């Protein structure tokens, strides 16, 4: 679409995606503890969560969050609580690897995907980010600005997976070493848990601006 500044958008998006945050911590933690497949599935869930935000942004939820303090606060607290629960779960993890059967593996994949998706869907700051960030790369004379924003949101979600997928592969390659060093994995989980708890508290006390 000629009304979209693709090159600046891709360059800026990659810088944002590469910045460590809750998604990166979650993807790496899943890959290290459960292997490459689980990390990639989590990364896919993260991208799907961004796709949901893309649809919500085009439907006007971002504007609603910006206008309504009550709606923003409610969603913010839900997102913060979810991050705190993830952080506590990671912190309490023993670092031991449980051998699972095929059915258990599919359940683990579903759980990994759901965690990745919910980590974004439950965060209203991402909806506001989309509302502020994406329109900057749409020309003022665009024929269909809403469609352009939708395309940019989908592109951002795809770029996220293209970055975090390889991160999951790299972390997964290290998982065998961690299997032989469960104490180190325990420390990693506790560190990741502390980071998640910190991000949850940060989200809980953040304002819309």
C-alpha positions as CSV (number, residue, x, y, z in Angstrom):
1,X,0.0,0.0,0.0
2,X,1.6,3.2,-1.2
3,X,0.2,5.3,1.7
4,X,2.3,3.4,4.3
5,X,5.9,4.3,5.1
6,X,7.1,0.7,5.3
7,X,10.8,1.2,5.6
8,X,10.7,3.5,8.7
9,X,7.9,1.4,10.1
10,X,9.9,-1.9,9.9
11,X,13.1,-0.3,11.2
12,X,11.4,1.3,14.2
13,X,9.3,-1.8,14.9
14,X,12.4,-4.0,15.0
15,X,14.1,-1.7,17.5
16,X,10.9,-1.9,19.7
17,X,10.6,-5.7,19.4
18,X,14.2,-6.3,20.2
19,X,13.9,-4.3,23.4
20,X,13.7,-6.8,26.3
21,X,10.3,-7.0,27.9
22,X,7.7,-9.3,29.3
23,X,7.3,-11.2,26.0
24,X,11.0,-11.8,25.6
25,X,11.2,-13.1,29.2
26,X,8.2,-15.4,28.7
27,X,9.4,-16.8,25.4
28,X,12.9,-17.5,26.7
29,X,11.6,-19.0,29.9
30,X,9.3,-21.4,28.1
31,X,12.1,-22.4,25.6
32,X,14.6,-23.0,28.4
33,X,12.4,-25.1,30.6
34,X,10.3,-26.9,28.0
35,X,12.4,-26.9,24.9
36,X,12.4,-25.1,21.5
37,X,8.9,-26.2,20.4
38,X,7.3,-24.7,23.5
39,X,9.2,-21.4,23.1
40,X,8.1,-21.1,19.4
41,X,4.5,-21.9,20.4
42,X,4.7,-19.2,23.0
43,X,6.1,-16.7,20.5
44,X,3.2,-17.6,18.2
45,X,0.8,-16.9,21.0
46,X,2.5,-13.5,21.6
47,X,2.0,-12.6,17.9
48,X,-1.6,-13.8,17.9
49,X,-2.2,-11.6,21.0
50,X,-0.9,-8.6,19.0
51,X,-3.2,-9.6,16.2
52,X,-6.1,-9.4,18.6
53,X,-4.9,-5.9,19.6
54,X,-4.8,-5.0,15.9
55,X,-8.4,-5.9,15.5
56,X,-9.4,-4.1,18.7
57,X,-7.5,-1.0,17.7
58,X,-9.3,-0.8,14.4
59,X,-12.6,-1.3,16.1
60,X,-11.9,1.7,18.4
61,X,-11.0,0.0,21.7
62,X,-7.8,2.0,21.8
63,X,-9.8,5.3,21.7
64,X,-12.1,3.9,24.4
65,X,-9.2,3.1,26.7
66,X,-7.8,6.6,26.1
67,X,-11.1,8.2,26.9
68,X,-12.3,6.1,29.8
69,X,-10.2,5.9,33.0
70,X,-12.4,3.2,34.5
71,X,-12.0,0.8,31.5
72,X,-8.3,1.4,31.3
73,X,-7.8,0.9,35.0
74,X,-9.8,-2.3,35.0
75,X,-8.0,-3.9,32.1
76,X,-4.6,-2.7,33.5
77,X,-5.2,-4.4,36.8
78,X,-6.3,-7.6,35.1
79,X,-3.1,-7.5,33.0
80,X,-0.9,-6.7,36.1
81,X,-2.5,-9.6,38.1
82,X,-1.8,-12.0,35.2
83,X,1.9,-11.0,35.0
84,X,2.2,-11.3,38.8
85,X,0.7,-14.8,38.7
86,X,3.2,-15.8,35.9
87,X,6.0,-14.3,37.9
88,X,5.1,-16.1,41.1
89,X,4.8,-19.4,39.1
90,X,8.2,-19.0,37.6
91,X,9.7,-18.0,40.9
92,X,8.4,-21.1,42.6
93,X,9.5,-23.4,39.8
94,X,12.0,-26.0,40.9
95,X,13.7,-26.1,37.6
96,X,13.1,-29.8,37.2
97,X,12.1,-31.2,33.8
98,X,9.1,-33.5,33.9
99,X,8.9,-36.2,31.2
100,X,5.5,-36.0,29.6
101,X,3.5,-38.2,27.3
102,X,2.3,-37.0,23.9
103,X,-1.1,-35.9,25.4
104,X,0.7,-33.9,28.1
105,X,2.9,-32.4,25.5
106,X,-0.1,-31.1,23.5
107,X,-1.5,-29.7,26.7
108,X,1.8,-28.0,27.5
109,X,1.8,-26.5,23.9
110,X,-1.7,-25.2,24.4
111,X,-0.8,-23.7,27.7
112,X,2.3,-22.1,26.2
113,X,0.3,-20.6,23.4
114,X,-2.3,-19.3,25.8
115,X,0.2,-17.7,28.1
116,X,1.9,-16.0,25.2
117,X,-1.4,-14.6,23.9
118,X,-2.8,-13.5,27.2
119,X,0.5,-11.8,28.1
120,X,-0.4,-9.3,25.4
121,X,-4.2,-9.3,25.3
122,X,-4.5,-8.5,29.0
123,X,-2.2,-5.4,28.6
124,X,-4.1,-2.2,27.8
125,X,-0.8,-0.3,27.3
126,X,-0.3,-2.3,24.1
127,X,-3.7,-1.1,22.7
128,X,-2.7,2.5,23.5
129,X,0.7,1.9,21.9
130,X,-1.0,0.7,18.7
131,X,-3.2,3.7,18.8
132,X,-0.3,6.1,19.1
133,X,2.4,4.2,17.1
134,X,0.7,2.8,14.0
135,X,-1.0,5.9,12.5
136,X,2.4,7.7,12.4
137,X,3.3,5.6,9.3
138,X,0.1,6.2,7.4
139,X,0.0,9.1,5.0
140,X,-2.5,11.9,5.8
141,X,-4.1,11.5,2.4
142,X,-4.5,7.7,2.7
143,X,-7.8,6.6,1.0
144,X,-8.4,3.9,3.7
145,X,-6.5,4.9,6.8
146,X,-8.2,2.3,9.0
147,X,-7.2,-0.5,6.6
148,X,-3.7,0.9,6.6
149,X,-3.5,0.8,10.4
150,X,-4.9,-2.8,10.3
151,X,-2.2,-3.9,7.8
152,X,0.6,-2.2,10.0
153,X,-0.7,-4.0,13.1
154,X,-0.6,-7.4,11.3
155,X,2.9,-6.6,10.0
156,X,4.0,-5.7,13.6
157,X,2.7,-9.1,14.8
158,X,4.5,-11.0,12.1
159,X,7.8,-9.1,12.7
160,X,7.4,-10.0,16.4
161,X,7.2,-13.7,15.6
162,X,10.2,-13.4,13.1
163,X,12.3,-12.0,16.0
164,X,11.0,-14.0,19.0
165,X,10.9,-17.3,17.1
166,X,14.7,-17.4,16.6
167,X,15.1,-16.3,20.2
168,X,13.1,-19.4,21.2
169,X,15.2,-21.6,19.0
170,X,18.4,-20.3,20.5
171,X,17.1,-20.7,24.0
172,X,15.8,-24.2,23.2
173,X,19.3,-25.2,22.0
174,X,20.5,-24.4,25.5
175,X,17.8,-26.5,27.2
176,X,19.8,-29.7,27.1
177,X,22.5,-28.0,29.1
178,X,20.0,-26.7,31.5
179,X,18.6,-30.2,31.9
180,X,22.0,-31.3,33.3
181,X,22.2,-28.2,35.5
182,X,18.8,-27.9,37.2
183,X,20.1,-25.5,39.9
184,X,21.1,-23.0,37.3
185,X,17.7,-23.3,35.6
186,X,16.1,-22.7,39.0
187,X,18.0,-19.5,39.3
188,X,17.0,-18.5,35.8
189,X,13.3,-19.1,36.6
190,X,13.5,-17.1,39.8
191,X,15.2,-14.3,38.0
192,X,12.6,-14.4,35.3
193,X,9.9,-14.5,38.0
194,X,11.3,-11.4,39.7
195,X,11.3,-9.6,36.3
196,X,7.7,-10.7,35.6
197,X,6.6,-9.6,39.1
198,X,8.4,-6.2,38.6
199,X,6.7,-5.8,35.2
200,X,3.3,-6.6,36.7
201,X,3.8,-4.0,39.5
202,X,5.1,-1.5,36.9
203,X,1.9,-2.0,34.8
204,X,-0.3,-1.8,37.9
205,X,1.0,1.7,38.8
206,X,1.3,3.0,35.2
207,X,-0.9,5.8,34.0
208,X,-2.3,6.1,30.4
209,X,0.2,8.8,29.5
